[in-house]
């Protein structure tokens, strides 16, 4: 059963923690939702689908509301929300350690749209706490909003999966790839055929893609060692060795 939880960032945040049913926990996943000023919450359909699919694959999943969303306290700033992601990761890390004190379980981080920006910003600020990072519909240029850049991503050493909609009206896949190259991360891009920013008809495929990436990354596989990762969404671009 989903567990309604609260944890501390700059202010108290609310989240939902779900554990796999009748199977051992293989790791954890934090999922960050889209832009609060556009109605983004932890109940957003793609966020929910990613969380539920990952849970069914054996992961303990925490989705949460950013500050000033739902019952989360604090005020939206657009640039400080990466600290909410860091707080969520720290909370789930504590829960995972309590489940398996003798053998640390791996932990992944996934963000969607605004949540992917804040997850990217948080990823390099937490040492080796995050073993895999998924960025869905990463908006690298925001028009008319005060949203922080991706500072911190350059310090993230783990694998990065970038998922872009082929017809996304806010995200240019070429700009995302150029940005990831500039930050020097170990990345793989999956372009979802026919998808817009909201992934209206592709939510199950995207959720399965994220869960598969986390599952394989938790086994210690490198990106190029994960066969057919992007096959289900029909489009694949992989960083080439420099």
VMD Tcl script that draws the C-alpha trace (Angstrom):
set ca {
  {0.00 0.00 0.00}
  {1.21 3.56 -0.73}
  {2.58 5.30 2.35}
  {2.00 9.04 2.70}
  {5.25 10.44 4.11}
  {6.76 13.80 5.09}
  {10.41 14.80 5.10}
  {12.46 17.95 5.52}
  {13.94 20.13 2.77}
  {14.15 23.89 3.37}
  {10.57 23.28 4.52}
  {8.52 20.15 5.10}
  {7.62 18.26 1.93}
  {5.05 15.55 1.34}
  {5.54 12.42 -0.69}
  {4.22 8.96 -1.42}
  {6.46 5.97 -0.83}
  {5.54 2.68 -2.49}
  {7.24 -0.66 -1.90}
  {7.06 -3.72 -4.15}
  {4.53 -6.34 -3.18}
  {5.61 -9.92 -2.50}
  {9.11 -9.50 -3.90}
  {12.44 -8.24 -2.54}
  {13.47 -4.63 -3.00}
  {16.22 -4.34 -5.64}
  {16.82 -0.59 -5.16}
  {15.09 2.76 -4.92}
  {13.85 5.47 -7.27}
  {12.94 9.11 -6.64}
  {10.60 10.68 -9.23}
  {10.31 14.49 -9.60}
  {7.23 16.05 -11.19}
  {6.74 18.78 -13.87}
  {6.45 22.54 -13.41}
  {4.39 23.60 -10.37}
  {3.10 26.71 -12.19}
  {1.58 24.48 -14.86}
  {-0.21 22.17 -12.45}
  {2.64 19.71 -11.93}
  {2.24 17.47 -8.89}
  {3.32 14.01 -7.78}
  {-0.06 12.77 -9.07}
  {0.76 13.79 -12.67}
  {-0.06 10.80 -14.91}
  {3.43 10.11 -16.28}
  {5.01 10.52 -12.83}
  {2.45 8.09 -11.42}
  {3.04 5.62 -14.26}
  {6.83 5.71 -13.85}
  {6.49 5.18 -10.10}
  {4.05 2.30 -10.40}
  {6.04 0.53 -13.14}
  {9.28 0.83 -11.15}
  {7.53 -0.47 -8.04}
  {6.26 -3.48 -9.99}
  {9.89 -4.15 -11.05}
  {10.98 -4.37 -7.43}
  {11.92 -0.80 -6.55}
  {11.01 1.29 -3.54}
  {9.69 4.47 -5.17}
  {9.32 7.93 -3.69}
  {7.42 10.61 -5.60}
  {6.96 13.93 -3.89}
  {5.52 17.41 -4.21}
  {7.92 20.31 -4.66}
  {7.65 23.20 -2.21}
  {4.28 25.04 -2.26}
  {2.59 22.14 -4.07}
  {-0.15 20.15 -2.36}
  {0.72 19.81 1.33}
  {4.38 20.67 0.84}
  {5.38 23.82 2.67}
  {7.57 26.67 1.44}
  {7.40 28.94 -1.59}
  {8.17 28.30 -5.24}
  {11.36 29.95 -6.54}
  {12.20 27.99 -9.68}
  {15.89 27.72 -8.74}
  {15.98 26.30 -5.21}
  {13.85 23.25 -5.94}
  {16.94 21.14 -6.58}
  {17.27 21.10 -2.78}
  {13.87 19.42 -2.62}
  {15.20 16.68 -4.91}
  {18.28 16.30 -2.71}
  {16.07 16.03 0.37}
  {13.93 13.36 -1.30}
  {17.02 11.34 -2.26}
  {18.40 11.62 1.27}
  {15.08 10.48 2.74}
  {14.81 7.47 0.45}
  {18.47 6.63 1.10}
  {17.68 6.43 4.81}
  {14.69 4.19 4.17}
  {16.71 1.88 1.91}
  {19.51 1.62 4.45}
  {16.98 0.63 7.10}
  {15.66 -2.11 4.79}
  {19.11 -3.50 4.02}
  {21.67 -2.32 6.59}
  {24.29 -4.93 5.69}
  {24.20 -4.46 1.91}
  {23.44 -0.96 0.54}
  {20.76 -0.92 -2.16}
  {21.25 1.22 -5.29}
  {19.22 4.38 -5.81}
  {18.12 6.12 -9.01}
  {16.62 9.51 -9.81}
  {14.12 10.39 -12.54}
  {12.68 13.79 -13.39}
  {10.10 14.93 -15.91}
  {10.29 18.40 -17.55}
  {10.86 20.89 -14.68}
  {11.58 17.88 -12.50}
  {14.33 16.79 -14.89}
  {15.99 20.21 -14.65}
  {15.97 20.10 -10.86}
  {17.12 16.46 -10.87}
  {20.03 17.36 -13.17}
  {20.97 20.25 -10.87}
  {20.83 17.97 -7.83}
  {22.61 14.98 -9.35}
  {26.18 16.23 -9.03}
  {25.69 17.74 -5.58}
  {25.15 14.43 -3.77}
  {28.39 12.55 -4.28}
  {27.70 8.95 -5.24}
  {24.22 8.73 -3.70}
  {22.54 8.43 -7.12}
  {23.58 5.47 -9.26}
  {21.46 6.27 -12.35}
  {19.77 9.43 -13.67}
  {16.82 9.62 -16.09}
  {15.87 12.99 -17.60}
  {12.50 12.97 -19.36}
  {11.65 15.94 -21.60}
  {14.60 17.98 -20.33}
  {13.88 21.63 -21.15}
  {17.26 23.28 -21.65}
  {15.84 26.74 -22.50}
  {12.86 28.15 -20.58}
  {11.02 31.14 -21.99}
  {9.40 33.54 -19.52}
  {10.23 31.58 -16.36}
  {12.96 31.88 -13.76}
  {14.35 28.36 -13.80}
  {17.91 27.52 -12.81}
  {20.41 26.11 -15.25}
  {21.93 22.66 -15.11}
  {24.91 23.51 -12.90}
  {25.85 20.41 -10.96}
  {25.23 17.98 -13.81}
  {28.87 18.23 -14.89}
  {29.86 16.63 -11.57}
  {27.58 13.62 -11.98}
  {29.59 10.49 -12.84}
  {26.82 7.94 -13.32}
  {24.85 6.93 -16.43}
  {22.27 9.38 -17.80}
  {19.25 8.43 -19.89}
  {17.63 11.34 -21.76}
  {14.12 10.68 -23.10}
  {12.76 13.18 -25.64}
  {9.52 13.29 -27.59}
  {10.02 13.44 -31.35}
  {7.37 16.19 -31.63}
  {7.98 17.92 -28.29}
  {6.99 21.57 -28.61}
  {9.26 22.65 -25.73}
  {12.27 20.38 -26.17}
  {14.63 20.19 -29.13}
  {16.34 16.77 -28.96}
  {19.37 18.18 -30.78}
  {19.71 20.92 -28.13}
  {19.41 18.32 -25.35}
  {22.14 16.20 -26.91}
  {24.42 19.19 -27.39}
  {23.88 20.18 -23.76}
  {24.70 16.69 -22.48}
  {27.84 16.64 -24.60}
  {28.87 20.04 -23.23}
  {28.49 18.76 -19.66}
  {30.59 15.70 -20.45}
  {28.23 13.12 -18.97}
  {27.92 9.47 -19.95}
  {24.54 9.62 -21.65}
  {22.18 7.85 -23.98}
  {19.27 9.47 -25.79}
  {15.99 7.79 -26.61}
  {13.66 9.71 -28.94}
  {10.04 8.64 -28.58}
  {8.40 8.44 -31.98}
  {5.34 10.68 -32.40}
  {5.46 11.96 -28.80}
  {4.80 15.50 -27.65}
  {5.86 17.04 -24.34}
  {2.99 15.36 -22.49}
  {3.62 11.89 -23.99}
  {-0.15 11.56 -24.43}
  {-0.13 8.06 -25.94}
  {3.32 6.85 -24.88}
  {3.23 6.89 -21.07}
  {3.42 3.09 -20.61}
  {6.36 2.81 -23.01}
  {8.24 5.67 -21.34}
  {7.60 4.22 -17.88}
  {8.87 0.79 -18.95}
  {11.92 2.40 -20.52}
  {12.81 4.24 -17.29}
  {12.26 1.13 -15.18}
  {14.41 -1.01 -17.50}
  {17.20 1.56 -17.46}
  {17.18 1.65 -13.66}
  {17.00 -2.13 -13.38}
  {19.98 -2.69 -15.65}
  {22.00 0.19 -14.19}
  {21.49 -1.25 -10.70}
  {23.21 -4.40 -11.96}
  {26.27 -2.31 -12.78}
  {25.87 -2.44 -16.55}
  {27.26 0.42 -18.64}
  {24.93 2.15 -21.08}
  {26.39 0.38 -24.09}
  {25.95 -2.96 -22.33}
  {22.16 -2.57 -22.10}
  {20.78 -4.26 -25.24}
  {17.80 -2.78 -27.07}
  {17.18 -0.13 -24.42}
  {15.35 2.27 -26.72}
  {13.73 -0.28 -29.04}
  {10.29 0.02 -27.47}
  {10.04 3.75 -28.19}
  {11.52 3.57 -31.73}
  {14.47 5.89 -31.75}
  {17.99 5.72 -30.35}
  {20.96 8.00 -30.29}
  {24.01 7.07 -28.25}
  {26.96 9.27 -27.38}
  {29.98 8.33 -29.42}
  {33.41 7.96 -27.83}
  {35.49 11.13 -28.13}
}
mol new
graphics top color blue
foreach p $ca { graphics top sphere $p radius 0.5 }
foreach p [lrange $ca 0 end-1] q [lrange $ca 1 end] { graphics top cylinder $p $q radius 0.2 }
display resetview
